[in-house]
């Protein structure tokens, strides 16, 4: 390996794994090769997240400036609150997008982690800048088209941002936090928030605008689900790997989540030859899927992973212990 890349791998990957009292300066060729692979995965994941967040910002900005804002329509969540205040108080929308989402970013830092909060700050700031300076055309003034397609592009933007490891609407962070505190489902919390927003829109704007805005919200929410492949509030991971102990430790220590370990057998070959193996089961929120997939890939790229949607959970570490970044 080139000396430059060897030094990069040591400084960015291997040294972080060493304990504070470990003064090693030499690493085996196997450790360097594994570290280089992790570095390559890290760089690729950063590039992928940047592309997804940038596409999300562009789509959401187009939905806002090309459809919703010129026609005085709103959406649910923090974006909907921003649109409503911008219309009533005649304040600049980009500024409101940042100010209203800022408390949710701080909350996200507390309950999800530093990396998520940084990505979210970048995504929301990017949305504000695009909304302020990119001249998107007004596409149509047909109310039904505005409601459906404005919601579609906004929802696509939110979904792409989630896949990039961030959010551009912080309401879901608040919903996760309140669900952990109150025992309510995330869906119930989001519904309650949006009922208040649309009731305010009906009173301050008009009943017709509020009804069309509800169509916008439905279009956006279904698009979000589609973009992130139908993932619900929680996702269950079943992981089968020869490196099950490492993956188990990573989920507990790095992700801050609980696991259940099953003892199973792997069957293969014509004669049904099998060997015993630990099967790991864990449940995370959809905002953490990208992070967990990255960490599994670092440990075992051949791991067999099954993901399944879950409506909600009760008890356990999923609602008690926050995600930790390392």
C-alpha positions as CSV (number, residue, x, y, z in Angstrom):
1,X,0.0,0.0,0.0
2,X,1.2,3.5,-0.8
3,X,2.8,5.2,2.3
4,X,0.4,8.1,2.1
5,X,-2.7,5.9,2.2
6,X,-1.1,3.8,4.9
7,X,-0.8,6.9,7.1
8,X,-4.3,8.0,6.3
9,X,-5.7,4.6,7.2
10,X,-3.7,4.5,10.5
11,X,-4.8,8.1,11.5
12,X,-8.5,7.9,10.5
13,X,-9.4,4.3,11.2
14,X,-6.9,2.2,13.2
15,X,-5.9,4.7,15.8
16,X,-9.5,5.3,16.7
17,X,-9.9,1.6,17.6
18,X,-6.8,1.6,19.9
19,X,-7.3,2.1,23.6
20,X,-5.9,5.3,25.2
21,X,-3.0,3.4,26.7
22,X,-2.1,1.6,23.4
23,X,1.0,3.1,21.9
24,X,1.2,0.9,18.8
25,X,3.0,2.3,15.8
26,X,3.1,-0.9,13.7
27,X,0.1,-2.7,12.2
28,X,0.0,-6.0,10.3
29,X,-0.8,-6.1,6.6
30,X,-4.2,-7.7,7.5
31,X,-5.1,-4.8,9.8
32,X,-4.0,-2.2,7.2
33,X,-6.1,-4.0,4.5
34,X,-9.1,-4.1,6.7
35,X,-8.6,-0.5,7.7
36,X,-8.3,0.6,4.1
37,X,-11.6,-1.2,3.3
38,X,-13.3,0.6,6.2
39,X,-11.9,3.9,5.0
40,X,-13.2,3.3,1.5
41,X,-16.6,2.4,2.8
42,X,-16.6,5.5,5.0
43,X,-15.7,7.8,2.0
44,X,-18.4,6.2,-0.2
45,X,-21.0,6.5,2.5
46,X,-20.2,10.2,3.0
47,X,-20.5,10.8,-0.7
48,X,-23.7,8.9,-1.0
49,X,-25.2,10.8,2.0
50,X,-24.2,14.1,0.5
51,X,-25.8,13.2,-2.9
52,X,-29.0,12.1,-1.2
53,X,-29.3,15.1,1.0
54,X,-28.6,17.4,-2.0
55,X,-31.3,15.7,-4.1
56,X,-33.6,16.0,-1.1
57,X,-33.0,19.7,-0.7
58,X,-33.5,20.3,-4.4
59,X,-36.8,18.4,-4.5
60,X,-38.2,19.9,-1.3
61,X,-37.2,23.5,-2.5
62,X,-38.9,22.9,-5.8
63,X,-42.1,21.7,-4.0
64,X,-42.1,24.7,-1.8
65,X,-41.3,27.5,-4.3
66,X,-42.9,25.9,-7.4
67,X,-46.2,24.8,-5.9
68,X,-47.0,25.4,-2.2
69,X,-45.7,28.9,-1.2
70,X,-47.0,30.9,-4.2
71,X,-50.4,29.3,-3.8
72,X,-50.6,29.8,0.0
73,X,-50.8,26.1,0.7
74,X,-49.2,24.5,3.8
75,X,-48.0,21.1,4.8
76,X,-47.8,19.3,8.2
77,X,-44.9,19.4,10.6
78,X,-42.2,22.1,11.0
79,X,-42.4,23.0,7.2
80,X,-46.1,23.5,7.6
81,X,-45.6,25.8,10.6
82,X,-43.0,27.8,8.7
83,X,-45.3,28.2,5.7
84,X,-48.2,29.2,7.9
85,X,-46.2,31.8,9.8
86,X,-44.6,33.1,6.6
87,X,-48.1,33.7,5.1
88,X,-49.7,35.2,8.2
89,X,-46.8,37.4,9.4
90,X,-45.2,38.1,6.0
91,X,-41.8,36.8,7.3
92,X,-39.1,35.3,5.1
93,X,-39.7,31.6,4.7
94,X,-36.0,30.6,4.6
95,X,-35.4,32.2,8.0
96,X,-38.4,30.5,9.5
97,X,-37.3,27.1,8.2
98,X,-34.1,27.4,10.2
99,X,-35.5,29.0,13.3
100,X,-38.5,26.6,13.7
101,X,-36.3,23.5,13.1
102,X,-33.5,24.6,15.4
103,X,-35.1,23.3,18.6
104,X,-35.7,19.9,16.9
105,X,-32.0,19.8,15.8
106,X,-30.9,20.3,19.4
107,X,-33.4,17.6,20.5
108,X,-32.0,15.3,17.8
109,X,-28.5,15.8,19.1
110,X,-29.7,14.7,22.5
111,X,-31.7,11.6,21.6
112,X,-30.1,10.4,18.3
113,X,-26.5,11.7,18.2
114,X,-24.0,14.2,17.0
115,X,-23.6,12.9,13.5
116,X,-27.3,13.0,12.9
117,X,-27.6,16.6,14.2
118,X,-24.7,17.8,12.1
119,X,-26.2,16.3,8.9
120,X,-29.6,17.8,9.8
121,X,-28.1,21.3,10.3
122,X,-26.5,21.0,6.9
123,X,-29.7,19.8,5.3
124,X,-32.0,22.4,6.8
125,X,-29.5,25.2,6.1
126,X,-29.2,24.0,2.5
127,X,-33.0,24.0,2.2
128,X,-33.1,27.6,3.5
129,X,-30.4,28.7,1.0
130,X,-32.1,26.9,-1.9
131,X,-35.4,28.4,-1.0
132,X,-33.9,31.9,-0.7
133,X,-31.6,32.0,-3.8
134,X,-32.5,29.3,-6.4
135,X,-35.2,30.7,-8.8
136,X,-37.6,27.9,-9.2
137,X,-40.5,28.6,-11.6
138,X,-44.2,28.6,-10.4
139,X,-45.6,25.5,-12.2
140,X,-49.3,25.8,-11.8
141,X,-52.1,27.5,-9.9
142,X,-54.6,24.6,-10.2
143,X,-55.3,23.9,-6.5
144,X,-55.6,20.1,-6.9
145,X,-52.3,19.9,-8.9
146,X,-50.6,22.1,-6.3
147,X,-51.8,20.0,-3.4
148,X,-50.8,16.7,-5.0
149,X,-47.5,17.6,-6.7
150,X,-46.4,20.1,-4.1
151,X,-46.8,17.3,-1.5
152,X,-45.1,14.8,-3.8
153,X,-41.9,16.9,-4.3
154,X,-41.8,17.9,-0.7
155,X,-42.2,14.3,0.5
156,X,-39.6,13.1,-1.9
157,X,-37.2,15.7,-0.5
158,X,-37.9,14.6,3.1
159,X,-37.5,10.9,2.2
160,X,-34.2,11.4,0.4
161,X,-32.9,13.4,3.3
162,X,-33.8,10.6,5.7
163,X,-32.0,8.1,3.5
164,X,-29.0,10.4,3.7
165,X,-29.1,10.3,7.5
166,X,-30.8,13.6,8.2
167,X,-34.1,15.3,8.2
168,X,-35.4,18.6,6.8
169,X,-38.5,18.6,8.9
170,X,-37.8,18.1,12.6
171,X,-41.3,17.1,13.7
172,X,-40.5,13.4,13.6
173,X,-37.6,14.0,16.1
174,X,-40.1,15.5,18.5
175,X,-42.5,12.6,17.9
176,X,-39.8,10.1,18.7
177,X,-38.9,12.0,21.9
178,X,-42.6,12.3,23.1
179,X,-43.3,8.7,22.3
180,X,-40.5,7.6,24.5
181,X,-41.7,9.9,27.3
182,X,-45.4,9.2,27.1
183,X,-45.7,5.7,25.7
184,X,-47.8,6.9,22.7
185,X,-46.9,5.8,19.2
186,X,-44.9,8.0,16.9
187,X,-47.9,8.1,14.5
188,X,-50.3,9.3,17.2
189,X,-47.9,12.2,18.1
190,X,-47.4,13.3,14.5
191,X,-51.2,13.1,14.0
192,X,-51.9,15.3,17.0
193,X,-49.3,17.9,15.9
194,X,-50.8,18.1,12.4
195,X,-54.3,18.4,13.7
196,X,-53.3,21.5,15.5
197,X,-51.5,22.9,12.4
198,X,-54.4,22.3,10.1
199,X,-56.9,23.6,12.6
200,X,-54.9,26.8,12.8
201,X,-54.7,27.0,9.0
202,X,-58.5,26.7,8.8
203,X,-59.0,29.5,11.2
204,X,-56.2,31.9,10.0
205,X,-56.4,31.2,6.3
206,X,-59.6,29.4,5.1
207,X,-61.3,26.1,5.5
208,X,-60.7,25.4,1.8
209,X,-57.0,26.1,2.1
210,X,-56.8,23.8,5.1
211,X,-58.6,21.0,3.3
212,X,-56.3,21.3,0.2
213,X,-53.3,21.4,2.6
214,X,-54.4,18.1,4.1
215,X,-54.2,16.6,0.6
216,X,-50.7,18.0,0.4
217,X,-49.8,16.4,3.7
218,X,-51.2,13.0,2.6
219,X,-49.3,13.2,-0.7
220,X,-46.1,14.1,1.1
221,X,-46.4,11.4,3.7
222,X,-47.1,8.6,1.2
223,X,-44.2,9.8,-0.9
224,X,-41.9,9.7,2.1
225,X,-42.9,6.1,2.8
226,X,-42.3,5.2,-0.8
227,X,-38.9,6.9,-1.1
228,X,-37.6,5.1,2.0
229,X,-39.0,1.8,0.8
230,X,-42.1,1.6,2.9
231,X,-40.1,1.8,6.2
232,X,-42.4,2.4,9.2
233,X,-41.5,4.1,12.4
234,X,-39.5,1.2,13.6
235,X,-37.5,-1.5,11.7
236,X,-36.5,-4.9,13.0
237,X,-33.1,-6.3,12.0
238,X,-32.3,-10.0,11.9
239,X,-28.6,-10.5,11.3
240,X,-26.9,-13.8,10.6
241,X,-23.1,-13.6,10.5
242,X,-20.0,-15.5,11.5
243,X,-18.9,-12.3,13.2
244,X,-22.0,-12.2,15.4
245,X,-20.1,-11.3,18.6
246,X,-18.6,-8.2,17.0
247,X,-21.9,-7.1,15.6
248,X,-23.7,-7.7,18.9
249,X,-21.1,-5.5,20.7
250,X,-21.3,-2.8,18.0
251,X,-25.1,-2.6,18.4
252,X,-24.9,-2.4,22.2
253,X,-21.9,-0.1,22.6
254,X,-21.9,2.0,19.4
255,X,-25.6,2.1,18.5
256,X,-26.8,2.1,22.1
257,X,-29.5,-0.5,21.4
258,X,-30.5,-3.8,22.9
259,X,-30.2,-7.1,21.2
260,X,-31.7,-10.6,21.4
261,X,-29.5,-13.5,20.5
262,X,-31.0,-16.7,19.2
263,X,-29.0,-19.9,18.8
264,X,-29.6,-21.3,15.3
265,X,-28.2,-23.6,12.7
266,X,-27.0,-22.8,9.1
267,X,-28.0,-25.5,6.6
268,X,-26.4,-25.9,3.2
269,X,-25.4,-28.6,0.7
270,X,-27.2,-31.6,-0.7
271,X,-27.0,-33.6,2.5
272,X,-28.1,-30.8,4.8
273,X,-24.8,-30.2,6.5
274,X,-25.2,-27.5,9.2
275,X,-23.3,-25.7,11.9
276,X,-24.5,-23.7,14.9
277,X,-24.5,-19.9,14.8
278,X,-25.8,-17.0,16.8
279,X,-28.7,-15.0,15.2
280,X,-29.0,-11.4,16.3
281,X,-32.3,-9.5,16.5
282,X,-32.6,-5.8,17.2
283,X,-35.1,-3.0,16.7
284,X,-34.2,0.6,15.7
285,X,-35.9,3.7,14.4
286,X,-35.9,4.4,10.7
287,X,-33.5,7.3,11.2
288,X,-30.8,4.9,12.3
289,X,-31.1,2.4,9.5
290,X,-28.3,3.9,7.4
291,X,-26.0,4.0,10.4
292,X,-26.6,0.4,11.3
293,X,-26.1,-0.9,7.7
294,X,-22.8,1.0,7.5
295,X,-21.5,-0.5,10.7
296,X,-22.6,-4.1,9.7
297,X,-20.8,-3.6,6.4
298,X,-17.6,-2.6,8.1
299,X,-17.6,-5.8,10.2
300,X,-19.0,-8.4,7.7
301,X,-19.9,-7.5,4.2
302,X,-21.3,-11.0,3.7
303,X,-23.7,-10.8,6.7
304,X,-27.3,-11.9,5.9
305,X,-29.6,-9.1,7.0
306,X,-33.4,-9.2,7.0
307,X,-35.3,-6.0,7.7
308,X,-39.0,-5.9,8.5
309,X,-41.3,-3.0,9.3
310,X,-42.8,-2.7,12.8
311,X,-45.8,-0.5,13.7
312,X,-44.5,0.3,17.1
313,X,-42.7,-1.1,20.1
314,X,-43.2,-1.1,23.9
315,X,-40.5,-1.4,26.6
316,X,-36.9,-2.4,26.0
317,X,-34.0,-0.1,25.2
318,X,-35.5,1.3,22.0
319,X,-37.4,4.0,23.9
320,X,-35.0,4.4,26.8
321,X,-31.4,4.6,25.7
322,X,-30.4,7.3,23.2
323,X,-28.1,6.6,20.2
324,X,-24.5,7.4,20.8
325,X,-22.0,8.5,18.2
326,X,-18.3,7.5,18.5
